[in-house]
Amino acid sequence: MSPLTSLFRRLPPPAAALVSRAIRFVATGLVGAGVAYLLFIGFLRLMPWPAANGLAWLGSVGFGFVVNRRFTFGVTGAARRSRQAVSYLAGAALQLGLSYAIYAVLLDRLHWKVTPAFVVMTAITAAFGFAYQSLVTFRRPLAAA
């Protein structure tokens, strides 16, 4: 038995589900971050970082909703999809605002290079995104007691 399997067996079911969801979120986030980074770097060749960041955000939001809804949070079917899409977009807009604030500090004030600033911004906004999606967008209804 692998150490990871052993760890999961010792966790109570709610904790194991949360850890499993967090691992899937990180996996999909890495792919999404790669897409966003490539778009951001590509757009930086054509425009200043604020516009490049906004366009990269648009590309990653659509990808993120589809992948996180199905793979990370296991939501299928059309029920509540519209509400979830609006909620996801609201959370993504909050993340976008947070990313602009982080870039303003790291790129404009502290004069960091783009790649380290992107990594720090992604870590902070990913933690926020996981909490928001878990507690708001894809929150499972509470079971009747």
N, C-alpha and C positions, 0 to 999 in steps of 0.2 A: 504494500500500500504506500502510495506517495505521501510525502509530508503534507501536501495541499489537501489531499483526500482525507487524511487523518484530521486535519484542522477543521474541515467542513463538517465532519461527523461529530465533533465535539461541540460545535456551535448550536445554540437553540435555533429552531427553524426560522424565526423572523430574522435573526442575525445572519444566518447562512444565506437567506434570500437577498438581504441588503448587500452583503459582500459580493455575491454572484452578480447582482445588478450593477454594482460599482465596477466590477471587472469588465463587464460588457460595455458599460459607459466609457471606460477608458479606451477599450479597443476601438469602438466606433469613433470616439473623439480623436484618436490618433490619425485615423483615416481622414476624418473631417478637417483636422488641423493641417494635414498635408495638402488637402484640396485648397483650403483657405490660404495657406502660405504660398503655394504656387500662384494662385490668383493675385495675392497681394504683391508678390515680387514682380509678376508680369505687369500689373497695373502701375507699379511704381516707376516703370520705365516710360510710362506715358503721362503720368500725372502726379501731383503731390500726395503725400501719405494720407491725408484725410479722405480724399476721393477714392484712393486705392483701397483703403480700409472699408469704406462703405460698399464698394462693389464686390470685394472679396466676401464680405458679410452676406450679401444677397445670395451669392453662390453657395455658401455653406449652410444657410438656413433651410433651404429646400431639401438638401441632402440630409441634414441632421434630423428634420422632422420625420421623414420616412424611415430612416434607419433606427432612430431611437424609439419611435413608436412601436415598431414591430420587434426588432432584435433586442434592444436593451430592456424595454418595459413589457414586452410580450402582449401588446394590445393588438387585437385583430378585429376585423369587421368595421362596419360603417357607424356603429353606435357612438355617439359623442365625438366623432372625428372632427366636425366643424368647430365645436367648442374647444377641442384640444388644439386644433390648428391655430385658432385665435389666441389661446393661452400661450402656446409655444412661441408665436410671433411676438407677443408682449414680453415674454421672458428673454427672447433673443434681442429685442430692442433694448431692454435693460442691460444686457450683456454688451451690446454695441456701445451704449453710453459709457459703460464702465471701461471698455477698451479704449475709447477716445480719451478718457481721463488718464488712464495709465500711460498711453502713448504720449500725451501732452507732457507728462512728468518725465518719462524715461527718454523720449526722443528730443523734445524741445528744451527742457530744463536741464536734464542731466547729460544730454548728448551721447546717449548709449548708441551702439551699433544696432541695426535693425533686427538681426537674428536673436541676440539675447533679449531685446525688448519684446519680441514676439513670443519667446518662450515664457517669460515672466507673465505677460499679459494673458497668454493662453492658460497657464496654471491657475491664475486667479479667477478668470471668467469661467473656467471649467468647473471649479469648485462651486461657484455660484450657480451655474447651470444645472449641475447634478441635484443640488438642494432644491432649486426651483422646480425642475421637472418631476422630482420624486414627491414633493409636497403639494404642488399645485397642478401642473399640466396632466400628468399621468397617475395621479393619486388614485389608489384603489378605494372603492367605497368601503366604509367600515361595516364589518359583519354585525348583524343584529345580535345583541347579547341575550 
